[in-house]
């Protein structure tokens, strides 16, 4: 097997793993921010009819 091909595959795999890790951290931050906003603003409820 050609070492150039192996090197290209290794670089692509490392790049894919790095991309997935960075994307996961960004998505996690967005999820935490959204859940914190939901905790701060409770839903409005209709007034009960007497």
N, C-alpha and C positions, 0 to 999 in steps of 0.2 A: 504494500500500500504506500502511496506517496505521502511523504511527511507534510507537504504543502496542503494537501486536502485535509489531513488530520488537524493541522493547525487552524485552518479556516473553520472547520466544524467546531473545534474547541472554543474559538473566539465567538462564534455565533451562539453557542450554548451559554457561555458566560454572559454575553450581552442580553440574551433572553431572560436569564435568571435575574440579572441586575434590573432590567426593565420591570419585571413582575414584582420584585421587592419594592421598588420605588413607587409603582402604581398602587400597591397594597397599602403602603404608608399614607399616600395621599387620600385614598378612599377611606382609610380608617380615621384620618383627621376630619374629613368631611362628615363622616357618620357621627363622630363624637360631638362635633359642633352642632349638627342638626338635633341630636338627642338632648344636648344641653339647652338649646332654644326651646324645645318642646317642654322641658321641665320648668322653664321660667314662665312660659305663657300657657296657663291652663285654658282648656276649651270653654267657650261661653255656652251656657245652658239657657234654655227658654225659662221664663218665669212660670212657676206652677199656677194653674188656674184654680181659683178658690170656689 
